Amino acid sequence: MTFKSQYESARTIAGNFDGMMQDLSIALFQAFMSFQKKNGVSGDLIEYGVYRGKSASVLMNNLNDTETMYLIDIADYPELGKLGKISKNFKFIKGKSESLLEEQDFLNDIPQHVRFSHHDASHSYINVASEIDAMAERIAPRGLMVLDDFGNPSYMQVVFAAFAYLARNDVPLEMLLYSSNKAYLCRKEDFEFYSKFLVNDLLTFLNSTELNVYLTRTENHPKYRGFSIAPKVRADQPDRYGEHIYGDRYYVV
Ligand SMILES: C[S@@+](CC[C@H](N)C(=O)[O-])C[C@H]1O[C@@H](n2cnc3c(N)ncnc32)[C@H](O)[C@@H]1O
């Protein structure tokens, strides 16, 4: 199945749910899920802030038989009947995530081995910081943590919570990618694994759809070496930003 057909199918499934997820994020979720599957990466999935289930539907459509999706929301918004038609392997836990994360029973219930964790709840500082702290050590090898509303001017505390965590030297995660209002974090030892995918394949996949995006990386420093992907402003814009200046940043061995 081509990436274009995978993306179109993910978009159709997501289209059955109300929500805020942009098409570029649907494409990125699908691309990372397929890449993980191709590389035998396994682990449970978790989402904090489900609303009706739009982003969850994309993730649940990629669940393996041995994996479970954990859905956390403060309200009864999620359309569990509709989500159950995509996969029966899910658990819904109702509550305020930063309060749940103070309960030992909740910490015992949620998975230890997570391949994709999506954080899209209240976006308050304490909400984001608590979720990062609790989930970072649970991100499995080659797993990803995704923070929503990263860089949204109305929620700059998300950026602060993320970088307050990432600036520490003793943490397992680092920034891999910023795109479409979301930050994608990976384990430090997996940065090379994912950056090869970003540089060699991901842009081609995305640009095989109607999305027309470019890759940018203007820094490659041990403290920050992340990539960004954004929609092109002009149709004829190059696929790599400032390659004549930053060309070496795009060659990953
Ligand atoms: C932006 S919506 C989620 C959108 C969904 N991820 C999507 O892409 O379709 C935010 C959700 O977070 C829930 N929420 C808000 N504050 C929360 C909290 N502190 N803990 C858990 N869920 C919360 C809301 O009830 C709402 O359903």
The ligand as an SDF file (V2000), in Angstrom:
LIG
                    3D

 27 29  0  0  0  0  0  0  0  0999 V2000
   -8.1950   19.6130   22.2400 C   0  0  0  0  0  0  0  0  0  0  0  0
   -9.2540   18.3840   22.8700 S   0  0  0  0  0  0  0  0  0  0  0  0
   -8.5000   16.8860   22.3030 C   0  0  0  0  0  0  0  0  0  0  0  0
   -8.5990   16.7380   20.8170 C   0  0  0  0  0  0  0  0  0  0  0  0
   -8.2500   15.3700   20.2900 C   0  0  0  0  0  0  0  0  0  0  0  0
   -6.9270   14.9190   20.7300 N   0  0  0  0  0  0  0  0  0  0  0  0
   -8.2790   15.4220   18.7820 C   0  0  0  0  0  0  0  0  0  0  0  0
   -7.2220   15.6500   18.1480 O   0  0  0  0  0  0  0  0  0  0  0  0
   -9.3360   15.2380   18.2170 O   0  0  0  0  0  0  0  0  0  0  0  0
   -8.8530   18.4210   24.5650 C   0  0  0  0  0  0  0  0  0  0  0  0
   -9.5200   17.3320   25.4200 C   0  0  0  0  0  0  0  0  0  0  0  0
   -8.8540   17.2970   26.6700 O   0  0  0  0  0  0  0  0  0  0  0  0
   -9.7780   17.0990   27.7040 C   0  0  0  0  0  0  0  0  0  0  0  0
   -9.1610   17.6800   28.9190 N   0  0  0  0  0  0  0  0  0  0  0  0
   -9.0780   18.9810   29.2660 C   0  0  0  0  0  0  0  0  0  0  0  0
   -8.3800   19.1220   30.3980 N   0  0  0  0  0  0  0  0  0  0  0  0
   -7.9960   17.8700   30.7660 C   0  0  0  0  0  0  0  0  0  0  0  0
   -7.2260   17.3550   31.8460 C   0  0  0  0  0  0  0  0  0  0  0  0
   -6.7000   18.1800   32.7520 N   0  0  0  0  0  0  0  0  0  0  0  0
   -7.0230   16.0260   31.9110 N   0  0  0  0  0  0  0  0  0  0  0  0
   -7.5590   15.1940   30.9850 C   0  0  0  0  0  0  0  0  0  0  0  0
   -8.2970   15.6280   29.9350 N   0  0  0  0  0  0  0  0  0  0  0  0
   -8.5100   16.9470   29.8370 C   0  0  0  0  0  0  0  0  0  0  0  0
  -11.0270   17.8010   27.2340 C   0  0  0  0  0  0  0  0  0  0  0  0
  -12.1680   17.2430   27.8480 O   0  0  0  0  0  0  0  0  0  0  0  0
  -10.9900   17.5630   25.7240 C   0  0  0  0  0  0  0  0  0  0  0  0
  -11.7250   16.4280   25.3660 O   0  0  0  0  0  0  0  0  0  0  0  0
  1  2  1  0
  2  3  1  0
  2 10  1  0
  3  4  1  0
  4  5  1  0
  5  6  1  0
  5  7  1  0
  7  8  2  0
  7  9  1  0
 10 11  1  0
 11 12  1  0
 11 26  1  0
 12 13  1  0
 13 14  1  0
 13 24  1  0
 14 15  1  0
 14 23  1  0
 15 16  2  0
 16 17  1  0
 17 18  1  0
 17 23  2  0
 18 19  1  0
 18 20  2  0
 20 21  1  0
 21 22  2  0
 22 23  1  0
 24 25  1  0
 24 26  1  0
 26 27  1  0
M  CHG  2   2   1   9  -1
M  END
$$$$
